[in-house]
Amino acid sequence: MRIRVDYTTTYDYSLPASEVVQLLRVEPAGHDDQHIVHWRLDIDADGHLRRGHDAFGNIVHIFYADHALNRLSLHVSGEVDTSETGGVLRGTPEPLPEMVFLRTTPLTTADEAISAFARRHGDDDPLTACHGLLNALYEHMSFDADVTHSYTDAVHAFGLGAGVCQDYSHIFVAAARHLGIPSRYVSGHLVRSDGLVTQPAGHAWTESYIPDLGWVGFDPTNGMSTTDAYLRVAVGLDYLDAAPVRGARRGGGRESMTVEVTARDLQIGQVQSQQGQTLSQAQGQIEA
C-alpha cells in the first residue's frame, strides 16, 4: 500500500510565548516492509531544527524558536510504501534488547484488576496469549474520546472500560508485560477501512516480542493484528516516549492546540482512475 500522510498541528497562545522548544517524533524510519518514498517537515516560524535519534531508535527533531510566538504551526507530509506481513516486523531499528520492554511505567502499571484480566486470558504460548488479550480487551472496552486525556493511566482507563487508542494500548502493554511478554507502545497512522480520510489525531497500537517471530503488531482498539494499512512512526515504553509532539515554553498564557491528520491509500485513487479510464475507452469504442 502507498500511504499518503498530511499532518498539521497548530498551537495558539493568548500571550507571546518565548523560549519555545518542540520535541518532534513525526518522521517514520524505514525498514524491510516500510519504504519511505519521501517525507517533509515544515515549521512556520524562524528557528533552529536538529535531527537525530533517541534511545528507542526513533527519528527525532528538536525545534528551537528564535523569537517569541503567538502561533506555531507544524506540517508533516509524505508518502510511504508498506507491505502486508501478518503483523510481523522485519528489519526495524532495534538499539535496545527486547527485555527492556518488560519495564513498567506510571502509565502502564498493572493493578490487580488488569493482572487478573491478563491471567484469565493468558496462555503458555506468547502469541496465543497476545491474541487472547487482543480479543478480550476489544470486547471489554468502549471507544470514547471524552472520558480520558493524554495522561490517563492504564488502571483508570481499564476501570472506566472506555477510552481512546492510547488507553487501549496502555492496558494491552500492562497486561502483556504482567505475563512476561515484552511489549511496547507504537504511534503512527492508520488508513481506515471505513473510508474516513481526515482524522482528529494519529493512531496508537502495540508490539509484542514473540520468540521465533520477533516483534509483532497488535491493535487492541480495532481488535486485529497490524496490516499494511499501518504506518509506524515511533515506539516507546508508553505514550510519553512515542508522542508525536512534546514541548516547553516560557509564558504564553492559555494554550490551545488543533490537530488534523489525513491518511489515505494512494493506490485506491489510482485504481479508481484506471477504472474511469477503462470506462471512457469502452464508451469511445461503443460510440465509434
Backbone as a ProteinNet text record, in pm:
[ID]
protein_1_A
[PRIMARY]
MRIRVDYTTTYDYSLPASEVVQLLRVEPAGHDDQHIVHWRLDIDADGHLRRGHDAFGNIVHIFYADHALNRLSLHVSGEVDTSETGGVLRGTPEPLPEMVFLRTTPLTTADEAISAFARRHGDDDPLTACHGLLNALYEHMSFDADVTHSYTDAVHAFGLGAGVCQDYSHIFVAAARHLGIPSRYVSGHLVRSDGLVTQPAGHAWTESYIPDLGWVGFDPTNGMSTTDAYLRVAVGLDYLDAAPVRGARRGGGRESMTVEVTARDLQIGQVQSQQGQTLSQAQGQIEA
[TERTIARY]
85.2	0	88.9	52.9	122.8	37.3	88	14.1	62.5	-32.2	-3.2	-51.9	35.9	2.9	21.4	-76	-64.4	-109.7	-22.6	-44.7	-7.3	-104	-80.2	-115.9	-25.2	-50.5	-27.8	-126	-115.4	-137.6	-43.9	-55.2	-88.7	-186.9	-218.9	-200.9	-131.7	-106	-176.5	-238.6	-310.5	-215.2	-90.8	14.7	140.2	232.7	354.9	427.9	465.6	539.7	685.7	775.7	917.6	988.9	1110.6	1193	1116.7	1046.1	967.2	1061.2	1044.6	1121	1021.1	1032	942.9	1025.6	989.4	1048.4	949.7	991.4	901	943.6	847.5	865.8	760.1	786.9	686.5	738.3	866.3	923.7	943.3	883	898.9	1035.1	1084.8	1207.4	1170.1	1253.9	1227.9	1272.3	1208.4	1252.4	1212.6	1228.6	1209.9	1072.8	971.9	834.2	773.3	858.7	812.3	917.7	892.5	988.2	941.9	1029	994.7	1019	913	924.5	974.5	907.3	957.3	884.5	947.9	891.9	942.1	855.3	891.8	829.4	906.3	859.9	877.5	769.2	773.3	723.5	791.6	753.4	744.5	632.8	609.1	665.3	782.2	845.2	996.5	1063.2	1208.8	1267.2	1370.9	1433.4	1535.3	1581.6	1681	1616.9	1644.1	1588.5	1703.4	1706.9	1811.1	1747.8	1808.5	1757.2	1851.8	1794.8	1875.8	1791.1	1838.3	1767	1764.5	1656.1	1650.3	1694.4	1683.2	1732	1655.6	1532	1449.6	1471.6	1554.4	1578.2	1485	1396.7	1305.2	1381.4	1337.3	1389.5	1324.1	1405	1351.9	1405.7	1323	1365	1341.4	1434.7	1416.3	1418.7	1310.1	1296.6	1311.2	1399.3	1420	1377.2	1271.6	1223.4	1318.2	1339.9	1429.5	1364.8	1231.9	1162.9	1036.1	978	850.1	741.1	643.3	540.8	401.5	304.9	164.1	98.8	164.3	113.5	232	218.1	319.7	248	281.1	218.1	324.3	302.6	391.2	316.5	377.8	312	405.2	351.5	425.1	352.1	427.3	366.8	464.7	409.7	497.7	421.1	496.7	441.3	530.5	466.9	539.1	476	558.4	511.4	521.3	411.1	409.2	373.3	413.5	387	306.8	226.2	147.4	234.3	245.9	329.1	257	125.8	54.5	92.1	143.1	177.7	321.9	397.4	536.2	627.7	710.5	801.2	935.9	997.3	1126.9	1218.5	1338.4	1438.6	1419.1	1343.3	1324.7	1449.6	1480.6	1593.5	1567.8	1660	1641.2	1766.9	1787.9	1907.3	1902.3	1783.3	1768	1725.9	1769.9	1724	1576.1	1508.6	1363.6	1323.2	1412	1375.2	1354.3	1406.6	1381.5	1231.9	1157.8	1014.7	928.7	993	919.1	905.3	972.8	966.8	826.8	780.9	655	681.6	580.3	586.2	458.6	451.6	328	203.8	219.3	103.6	69.1	162.1	139.8	155.3	136.3	142.9	12.1	22.1	-97.3	-138.1	-265.5	-317.4	-372.5	-441	-491.5	-596.3	-677.1	-780.3	-717.5	-615.9	-550.1	-471	-408.5	-332.9	-424.2	-541.1	-636.6	-688	-712.8	-754.9	-649	-522.7	-413.7	-405.7	-414.7	-406.1	-524.3	-638.8	-759.6	-753.1	-687.4	-683.1	-543.3	-453	-317.4	-308.4	-187	-161.4	-11.1	29.3	172.3	243	170.2	226.1	207.5	316.5	302.6	215.1	222.3	140.9	-7.1	-41.4	-180.2	-227	-137.6	-172.9	-202.7	-120.5	-142.1	-272.8	-304.7	-432.4	-548.8	-529.9	-634.4	-657.6	-549.4	-561.5	-623.9	-581.6	-632.5	-784.3	-834.1	-978.1	-1056.5	-1003.7	-1075.2	-1080.5	-971.2	-968.9	-1061.8	-1066.1	-1157	-1302.5	-1334.6	-1470.8	-1498.4	-1397	-1415.9	-1432.4	-1360.9	-1354.4	-1453.9	-1493.1	-1573.3	-1494.5	-1494.4	-1420.8	-1499.4	-1434.7	-1498.8	-1389.7	-1393.3	-1289.1	-1307.4	-1416.7	-1448.1	-1419.1	-1374.5	-1362.5	-1218.1	-1120.5	-980.5	-903.2	-777.9	-692	-552.5	-456.6	-325.8	-247.2	-281.5	-208	-287.3	-395.7	-471.8	-389.9	-384.4	-306	-393.8	-328.1	-398.8	-501.6	-468.3	-558.5	-689.6	-680.4	-801.3	-886.5	-822.4	-897.3	-962.3	-890.8	-947.7	-1066.8	-1057	-1169.2	-1291.2	-1268.9	-1379.5	-1437.8	-1353.8	-1397.3	-1416	-1346.6	-1362.7	-1238.6	-1219.4	-1106.7	-1078.5	-958.2	-916.7	-801.7	-745.8	-642.5	-523.6	-489.3	-380	-409.5	-533.1	-571.7	-574.3	-632	-632.6	-489.1	-399.7	-261.2	-190.4	-211.9	-150.3	-197.5	-325.1	-378.2	-320.2	-317.1	-261.2	-115.8	-37.3	104.2	119.2	38.1	46	13.4	-90.7	-132.7	-29.3	21.9	120.5	249.2	294	414.8	393.6	273.7	244.2	261.4	234.6	251.1	394.9	484.6	624.1	654	565.5	583.4	631.3	753.9	799.4	704.5	660.4	561.2	587.3	551.4	577.9	464.4	464	363.7	413.8	322.6	357.8	265.9	324.1	243.3	265.6	161.9	173.6	43.4	17.7	-100.7	-167.6	-298.5	-378.4	-467.7	-460.7	-557.3	-681.7	-786.6	-905.3	-985.9	-1039	-1117.7	-1256.7	-1301.4	-1434.6	-1434.2	-1317.6	-1310.7	-1288.8	-1280.3	-1256.4	-1111.3	-1091.4	-956.6	-898.7	-974.6	-928.6	-969.8	-872.6	-892.9	-843	-894.3	-853	-720.4	-660	-532.3	-473.5	-349.6	-289.1	-344	-278	-325.3	-217.6	-257.9	-164.3	-199.7	-98.1	-118.5	-0.3	21.1	125	205.7	322	402.3	450.3	447.4	495.3	601.9	697.8	806.8	769.8	764.1	725.4	846.2	890.6	1003.6	978.5	1083.3	1081.7	1013.8	946.3	884.1	945.3	983.8	1030.4	914.7	923.4	818.8	697.3	579.4	452.8	357.1	287	197.3	55.6	-2.7	-141.3	-212.9	-333.9	-414.4	-538	-531.3	-647	-767.8	-747.9	-861.3	-952.5	-892.8	-970.1	-975.1	-915.1	-923	-858.1	-740.4	-677.4	-525.1	-456.5	-313.6	-292.5	-175.3	-148.8	-132.8	-160.7	-156.1	-74.6	-79	-9.2	-79.5	-194	-261.9	-203.9	-106	-45.6	90.9	109.9	237.3	300	406.9	472.6	569.7	556.1	641.6	736.1	685.1	770	723.7	818.7	787.6	846.3	794.8	847.5	780.6	816.5	755.8	609.6	576.4	438.5	422.9	308.5	278	384	435.4	529	656.6	696.3	816.7	794.3	669.4	639.4	547	515.1	423.3	477.1	392.9	441	502.9	440.7	487.5	485.5	598.8	606.3	689.3	653.6	724.4	729.8	803.9	815.9	821.2	782.5	782.8	786.9	815	807.2	695.8	601.7	490.2	393.2	323	229.5	84.5	58.8	-80.2	-149.5	-276.1	-352.7	-307.2	-301.2	-259.4	-373.6	-396	-491.5	-419.3	-456.6	-391.4	-495.8	-474.8	-561	-475.2	-531	-459.9	-550.7	-494.9	-568.6	-476.2	-521.8	-441.3	-519.8	-454.3	-511.1	-422	-477.7	-403.4	-487.7	-431.4	-508.9	-419.8	-482.9	-415.1	-416.8	-301.1	-294.9	-331	-311.7	-340.3	-489.7	-573.1	-717.9	-752.4	-692.4	-716.4	-667.3	-552.8	-501.3	-594.6	-647.9	-741.4	-867.2	-920.2	-1040.3	-1013.4	-894.6	-859.2	-848.7	-786.5	-773.9	-909.9	-999.6	-1133.2	-1208.5	-1191.9	-1257	-1204.4	-1072.8	-1012.5	-1062.8	-1073.2	-1123.2	-1266.8	-1348	-1487.8	-1496.2	-1411.7	-1413.1	-1372.3	-1270.7	-1226.7	-1336.6	-1408.2	-1517	-1629	-1659.7	-1765	-1724.3	-1592.3	-1544.4	-1556.2	-1530	-1541.1	-1685.9	-1777.6	-1920.6	-1966.7	-1922.4	-1962.7	-1905.1	-1781.9	-1721.5	-1794.9
-119.2	0	124.3	222.3	350.7	447.8	484.6	569.4	713.1	803.9	947.2	1008.2	1081.5	1144.3	1294.8	1369.9	1513.6	1539.9	1599.5	1607.8	1747.9	1821.3	1957.9	1972.9	2030.5	2065.3	2214.7	2284.6	2429.7	2465.6	2543.3	2595.7	2743.6	2785.7	2927.5	2964.8	3078	3125.3	3258.8	3275.7	3400.7	3516.8	3486.1	3584.6	3534.7	3623	3576	3470.8	3360.5	3252.8	3260.7	3264.3	3272.9	3142.1	3127.3	3008.3	2879.2	2882.6	2767.1	2658.2	2536.9	2420.7	2308.2	2244.2	2134.1	2010.1	1899	1768.7	1693.7	1658.4	1602.3	1460.6	1369.2	1233.3	1212.6	1268.3	1269.6	1208.7	1172.6	1114.5	964.1	881.5	736.7	689.1	584.1	519.5	408.4	385.5	277	143.2	37.3	-98.9	-187.8	-318.7	-409.6	-396.7	-363.2	-359.9	-219.6	-118.3	20.3	107.4	139	215.2	360.6	452	593.6	648.4	683.8	740.9	884.6	965.6	1099.4	1146.7	1238.6	1287.4	1429.1	1516.2	1657	1713.3	1793.6	1863	2012.7	2089.9	2235.2	2300.3	2406	2482.1	2628	2694	2830.9	2936.1	2912.1	3008.2	2999.9	3112.5	3113.4	3038.6	2960.9	2886.9	2788.2	2703.4	2601.5	2463.9	2375.3	2240.7	2140.8	2052.2	1949.7	1811.8	1727	1591.7	1489.9	1387.4	1282	1159.9	1077.1	956.3	948.5	892.4	873.8	732.3	698.2	568.9	451.9	474.7	367.6	349.4	434.3	427.9	515.1	591.6	680.9	799.5	846	970.8	1086.8	1178.1	1292.6	1422.3	1524.6	1660.6	1746.5	1835.4	1933.9	2071.9	2147.7	2281.2	2385.9	2483.4	2594.8	2722.5	2786.3	2909.8	3025.9	3109.6	3224.6	3339.1	3350.5	3465.4	3419.3	3510.5	3484.1	3465	3378.8	3341.3	3354.1	3390.4	3380.1	3259.1	3206.9	3088.3	3010.5	2879.2	2790.6	2678.1	2656.9	2552.4	2459.2	2329.6	2225	2144.2	2123.9	2045.3	1936.1	1814.1	1697.3	1640.6	1603.5	1539.1	1436.4	1331.7	1231.1	1112.5	1025.4	901.9	785.3	674	555.2	431.7	340.8	211.9	108.7	39.9	-62.2	-198.2	-304.1	-440.8	-516.6	-610.6	-695.7	-811.3	-824.3	-930.8	-1007.2	-987.3	-1052.6	-998.6	-875.9	-812.5	-830.8	-918.3	-945.8	-838.6	-777.5	-672.7	-731.9	-670.8	-718.6	-599.7	-606.2	-505.2	-371.7	-366	-240.3	-206.1	-77.8	-40	-86.6	-162.1	-216.2	-191.7	-68.9	-40.6	-99.5	-140	-190.8	-337.4	-417	-556.1	-561.1	-665.5	-673.5	-674.1	-721.8	-730.3	-593.3	-487.4	-352	-324.2	-385.4	-356.5	-440.3	-495.2	-551.7	-449.6	-336.8	-233.4	-171	-146	-74	74.8	154.1	299.2	341.1	464	508.1	493.2	506.6	494.2	349.4	254.7	115.2	17.6	64	-25.5	-102.7	-232.5	-317.1	-325.9	-297.3	-321.5	-463.2	-497.6	-634.3	-666.4	-568.2	-592.9	-625.6	-549	-576.2	-706.1	-732.3	-856.3	-978.1	-969.9	-1080.8	-1098.2	-987.1	-991	-1060.4	-1026.3	-1086.1	-1236.8	-1277.2	-1420.4	-1497	-1433.7	-1500.1	-1527	-1439.8	-1453.1	-1488.6	-1521.9	-1557.9	-1702	-1740.1	-1874.7	-1898.2	-2026.1	-2057.3	-2013.6	-2012.3	-1966.4	-1814.9	-1735.5	-1589.4	-1535.2	-1596.4	-1548.1	-1570	-1688.2	-1716.4	-1622.8	-1595.8	-1505.9	-1365.2	-1317.2	-1182.4	-1173.5	-1276	-1275.2	-1283.9	-1357.5	-1363.6	-1229.1	-1158.1	-1024	-927.4	-939.3	-851.6	-861.9	-982.6	-1002.7	-965.4	-1002.2	-974.7	-825.2	-754.5	-610.5	-537.2	-583	-523.3	-537.2	-651	-673.4	-594.8	-579.4	-514	-362.8	-300	-154.7	-96.9	27.5	105.2	228.9	262.1	379.9	505.4	594.8	718.4	823.2	925.8	1027.8	1131.4	1122.6	1226.6	1188.8	1065.9	1022.4	1015.6	1024.7	1019.6	1134	1150.1	1253.8	1195.1	1276.8	1224.1	1165.6	1201.3	1149.6	1045.4	994.6	887.7	758.9	690.1	566.6	445.5	329.7	207	166.8	184.2	143.7	220.9	352.6	434.9	401.7	388.9	359.8	222.2	123.6	-11.3	-11.4	64.9	75.4	139	238	301.6	209.8	122.3	38.1	116.9	231.4	318	403.8	453.4	540.4	546	590	601.6	505.1	510.9	413.5	415.4	532.3	540.7	456.1	461.3	385.8	235.8	196	54.4	0.4	79.2	34.6	24.8	122.4	116.1	-6.5	-37.4	-153.7	-282.9	-294.3	-414.6	-433.6	-326.9	-334.5	-375.7	-316.4	-351.2	-497.8	-547.7	-687	-783.9	-753.3	-842.1	-847.7	-733.5	-732.9	-812.5	-806.3	-885	-1034.1	-1074.8	-1215.2	-1247.3	-1149.4	-1172	-1158.7	-1091	-1073.2	-930.3	-909.8	-773.6	-705.8	-586.7	-517.3	-367.6	-299.7	-156.8	-82.9	46.3	137.9	188.9	200.9	247.8	363.6	468.3	576.8	582	622.1	628	668.1	613.7	649.3	523.4	530.4	419	465.3	394.6	416	336.7	406.8	341	270.6	154.1	75	134	223.6	283.1	402.5	432.5	539.9	678.2	690.8	821	861.3	966	1006.5	1106.8	1211.9	1314	1276.5	1278.1	1232.8	1338.7	1339.2	1441.9	1412.4	1298.4	1262.1	1143	1111.4	990.2	868.3	754.9	630.4	572.9	483.1	414.2	266.7	182.9	39.1	-18.3	-146	-208.2	-307.7	-343.3	-451.5	-538.1	-669.1	-763.4	-852.6	-891.8	-975.8	-1122.7	-1193.6	-1333.5	-1417.5	-1512.5	-1596.6	-1661.5	-1668.2	-1727	-1637.2	-1532.1	-1438.6	-1299.5	-1259.4	-1123.1	-1033.7	-906.6	-811.2	-825.8	-829	-846.8	-736.5	-675.1	-564.9	-609.4	-548.3	-574.5	-441.2	-430.7	-309.4	-342.4	-325	-359.9	-270.6	-149.3	-60.6	-118.7	-184.8	-243.7	-395.8	-454.8	-599.4	-679.3	-636.1	-704.3	-688.7	-776.4	-758.4	-647.1	-585.7	-477.1	-530.9	-444.5	-479	-373.3	-377.8	-277	-141.5	-131.8	-3.6	77.6	21.8	87.3	144.6	274.6	340.9	368.2	298.8	301.7	419.4	504.9	622.4	614	585.3	586.7	480.8	433.3	334.5	380.3	320.6	351.2	266.5	292.7	219.1	258.5	383	431	552.6	618.3	733.6	842.8	869.5	979.8	958.8	833.6	803.8	813.1	805.7	798.8	909.4	1005.2	1113	1191.4	1224.4	1297.9	1432.9	1504.7	1639.3	1657.3	1700.8	1743	1870.4	1961.5	2087.8	2157.2	2267.5	2352.8	2497.5	2589.3	2731.4	2813.3	2940.3	3034.1	3133.6	3148.1	3239.4	3183.7	3272.2	3229.9	3229.6	3240.2	3240.1	3108.6	3117.7	2997.7	2942.7	2811.4	2744.6	2660.3	2669.7	2580.7	2511.4	2385.9	2307.2	2243	2250.3	2181.5	2087.7	1970.8	1868.7	1820.5	1806.4	1748.4	1652.6	1528.3	1424.5	1367	1358.3	1291.2	1174.5	1053.8	933.5	858.6	837.1	770.7	680.7	586.1	491.7	548.6	588.1	646.7	546.8	419.3	318.1	306	339.7	338.8	441.4	561.6	664.2	621.2	549.4	502.3	400.3	309.3	208.8	275.3	373.4	442.9	516.4	577.9	649.8	553.5	437.3	338.7	286.1	265.8	218.5	321.9	451.3	557.1	566.1	547.1	549.5	433.7	315.5	198	219.3	279.9	306.6	406.1	510	609.7	547	460.1	393.4	305.1	235	147.5	228.5	343.9	429.5	480.7	514.3	561.4	456	331.1	221.9	201.3	214.8	198.3	307.6	432.3	545.8	531.9	476	459.1	354
0	0	0	-78.4	-70.5	10.2	126.7	219.8	207.9	189.7	186.8	318	385.7	513.7	503.4	551.2	573	716.4	794.8	939	986.2	1040.7	1085.9	1232.8	1309.9	1449.5	1464.5	1521.1	1538.8	1684.4	1740.3	1876.4	1868.7	1948.9	1963.8	2110.1	2134.4	2270.3	2290.8	2406.8	2434	2458.6	2497.4	2515.9	2444.8	2412	2345.8	2430.2	2365.9	2431.6	2387	2481.6	2449.6	2484.7	2435	2459.6	2426.2	2313.4	2270.9	2217.5	2272.1	2227.2	2199.5	2084.3	2047.9	2016.5	2080.9	2051.6	1963.2	1841.9	1741.8	1704.8	1714.5	1662.6	1554	1438.7	1331.8	1202	1198.4	1076.8	1095.2	1010.4	1024.8	975.6	1039.7	992.2	895.6	798.4	705.9	763.7	717.3	748.2	631.1	647	533.1	468.6	548.1	496.9	502.3	515.5	519.7	451.6	325.4	244.9	236.7	280.1	277.7	137.1	67.1	-67.5	-56.7	22.6	57.1	182.4	254.9	381	404.6	453.6	470.2	598.1	670.1	789.6	768.5	784.6	771.5	899.5	941.9	1060.9	1021.6	1054.9	1007.2	1102.5	1158	1248.1	1229.9	1254.2	1246.6	1365.7	1338.3	1447.2	1394.1	1484.3	1450.4	1467.6	1372.9	1374.4	1369.7	1469	1475.1	1463.9	1383	1360.7	1422.3	1486.1	1545.9	1576.2	1666.1	1707.5	1859.6	1914.4	2058.9	2094.8	2222.8	2271.4	2212.6	2167.7	2111.1	1960.9	1902.7	1758.7	1678.1	1744.1	1673.4	1615.3	1499.2	1444	1518.7	1570	1644.3	1585.5	1590.9	1557.8	1681.4	1708.2	1815	1751.1	1773.6	1716.6	1827.5	1804.1	1896.3	1825.1	1874.9	1811.7	1841.6	1741.1	1758.4	1835.3	1824.1	1882.1	1954.8	2031.8	2097.9	1992.1	2024	1927.1	1987.2	1902.6	1939.4	1873.1	1769.2	1699.8	1644.4	1647.6	1590.5	1518.7	1391.1	1311.7	1255.9	1273.4	1224.4	1120	1004.4	899.8	850.9	848.7	802.7	682.5	579.1	463.1	407.4	348.4	290.7	237	171.9	117.3	156.2	191.3	237.6	175.1	124.8	74.1	185.4	213.4	317.7	257.1	327.2	281.3	386.2	341.7	431.1	480.6	613.8	672.1	782.9	796	905.3	1041.7	1045.6	1172	1214.2	1148.1	1187	1128.6	1214.8	1169.1	1130	1027.1	979.4	952	1009.6	980	1047.7	1157.4	1229.1	1310.4	1329.1	1414.5	1557.9	1614.7	1749.7	1833.3	1881.6	1961.1	2101.6	2148.4	2284.3	2282.1	2379.2	2388	2422.5	2376.6	2396.7	2543	2633.3	2774.9	2838.3	2775.2	2824.7	2828.8	2736.4	2723.5	2818.1	2921.7	3035.1	3147.2	3134.2	3238.3	3243.9	3363.1	3377.8	3391.5	3364.4	3380.9	3453.1	3502.2	3567.7	3480.3	3348.4	3259.1	3226	3251.4	3210.4	3326.2	3448.5	3564	3576.8	3598.1	3612.6	3759.4	3787.1	3922.1	3927.3	4035.6	4049.4	3942.7	3904.9	3803.6	3668.3	3627.2	3499.9	3507.9	3622.1	3639.1	3628.4	3692.2	3684.7	3542.1	3474.9	3334.6	3249	3272.7	3196.2	3221.6	3347.3	3380	3321.7	3319.9	3271.6	3122.2	3050	2904.9	2853.7	2943.4	2904.3	2856.6	2816.1	2766.1	2773.2	2779.6	2783.2	2655.2	2544.8	2418.1	2408.3	2398.6	2397.2	2284.1	2166.2	2055.1	2083.3	2135	2171.2	2281.6	2377	2487.1	2434.5	2343.1	2289.3	2211.8	2135.5	2063.8	2162.6	2271.3	2373	2437.3	2472.7	2530.2	2430.6	2305.7	2199.7	2188.7	2177.5	2159.2	2284.3	2401.6	2526.1	2555.1	2528	2552.5	2456.4	2332.3	2234.7	2278.4	2339.7	2388.5	2516.3	2601.1	2731.7	2720	2626.4	2620.2	2520.3	2545	2450.8	2411.9	2283.9	2238.3	2275.3	2352.1	2395.9	2412.6	2330.2	2331.4	2441.1	2517.2	2615	2759.5	2785	2925	2974.5	2885.9	2926.8	2861.5	2901.3	2844	2825.3	2781.6	2743.5	2860.1	2983.8	3099.2	3178.3	3121.5	3186.1	3184.6	3298.8	3303.5	3273.3	3257.8	3220.9	3326	3452.1	3560.6	3553.3	3536.8	3532.7	3410.1	3293.6	3171	3177.6	3232.9	3242.9	3337.8	3446.4	3539.7	3476.2	3390.4	3318.9	3212.3	3158.5	3047.5	2919.9	2910.3	2794.1	2777.6	2656.1	2629.3	2480.4	2446.7	2306.6	2280.8	2160.4	2122.6	2217.2	2269.6	2366.5	2489.9	2537.6	2657.3	2630.5	2518.6	2480.8	2477.8	2419.8	2404.3	2538.5	2626.7	2759.4	2836.7	2828	2900.4	2844.1	2711.5	2649.1	2691.4	2686.2	2723.6	2869.2	2958.3	3100.1	3122.9	3057	3074.2	3016.8	2898.5	2835	2916.5	2965.9	3049.2	3177.1	3232.2	3351.5	3324.1	3200.8	3161.8	3121.1	3131.9	3096.6	2948.8	2873.1	2729.3	2703.9	2656.6	2627.6	2529.2	2563.8	2480.7	2485.1	2375.9	2367.3	2296.9	2319.4	2264.4	2129.3	2033.3	1898.8	1860.3	1804.4	1747.4	1597.5	1525.2	1380.3	1315.6	1199.1	1121.4	1067.9	1053.9	1004.4	890.9	779.8	671.9	708.2	742	797.1	688.8	726.7	631.8	609.5	701.9	685.9	590.1	533.3	434.5	491.7	626.7	687.6	661.9	584.1	545	643.7	677.3	770.7	912.5	1004	1140	1237.7	1361.5	1457.4	1525.7	1498	1560.8	1486.6	1519.3	1467.7	1539.4	1522.6	1583.6	1673.7	1762.7	1851.2	1856.8	1865.3	1880.6	1958	1955.1	2036.3	1953.8	2007	1952.5	2067.7	2048.5	2149.6	2088	2171	2122.2	2138.3	2026.5	2024.2	1980.5	2062.9	2022.5	1886.1	1806.1	1670.7	1567.2	1611	1516.9	1525.3	1646.3	1668.6	1710.6	1676.2	1713.9	1621.9	1686.3	1614.4	1658.2	1561.8	1590.9	1622.7	1725.9	1765.8	1787.3	1735.7	1752.5	1835.2	1968.1	2051.3	2028.3	1979.1	1953.3	1846.1	1748	1638.9	1645.2	1748.4	1767.7	1657	1609.8	1496.8	1501.7	1430.1	1409.8	1307.4	1310.9	1217.6	1075.2	978.4	836.7	762	630	551.5	555.6	623.8	640.2	755.7	826.9	942.9	905.5	931.3	908.5	1045	1073.2	1204.5	1211.9	1316.4	1328.2	1447.4	1568.2	1687.5	1787.1	1869.7	1972.4	2105.7	2214.4	2346.9	2452.4	2575.2	2686.3	2704	2669.5	2677.4	2587.1	2598.2	2513	2520.2	2639.4	2655.3	2575.3	2555	2477.2	2327.2	2284	2140.6	2093.7	2180.2	2143.8	2024.2	1926.7	1808.8	1843.9	1938.9	1971.8	2123	2177.4	2316.4	2320.7	2410.7	2408.3	2542.1	2542.7	2661.2	2613	2700.1	2664.9	2793.1	2778.6	2889.7	2858.6	2952	2930.1	2827.7	2758.4	2655.7	2698.2	2830	2875.4	2843.6	2803.7	2770.1	2635.2	2627.2	2503.8	2448.9	2320	2253.6	2139.3	2115	2011	1922.3	1792.2	1696.4	1612.1	1584.7	1507.2	1395.4	1277.6	1165.7	1092	1079	1015.5	897.6	782.9	666.5	630.4	628.9	589.8	487.7	369.2	265.2	180.6	115.8	27.7	-113.3	-163.8	-297.1	-405.4	-378.7	-479.2	-507	-408.8	-431.9	-538.6	-527.6	-628.2	-764.6	-767.6	-894.4	-957.5	-875.1	-926.2	-979.7	-903.3	-948.5	-1079.6	-1090.5	-1212.4	-1330.2	-1306.7	-1412.8	-1455.5	-1357.6	-1389.9	-1472	-1433.9	-1508.9	-1650.6	-1666.1	-1799.4	-1884.6	-1822.5	-1894.6	-1939.5	-1851.6	-1886.5	-2001.8	-1997.8	-2106.3	-2238.6	-2233.9	-2354.8	-2411.9	-2322.7	-2366.9	-2429.9	-2368.4	-2424.4	-2562.1	-2576.7	-2704.7	-2811.2	-2773.6	-2868.8	-2910.9	-2812.7	-2844.4	-2939.7	-2910.5	-2994	-3135.6	-3142.5	-3273.4	-3354.7
[MASK]
++++++++++++++++++++++++++++++++++++++++++++++++++++++++++++++++++++++++++++++++++++++++++++++++++++++++++++++++++++++++++++++++++++++++++++++++++++++++++++++++++++++++++++++++++++++++++++++++++++++++++++++++++++++++++++++++++++++++++++++++++++++++++++++++++++++++++++++++++++++++++++++++

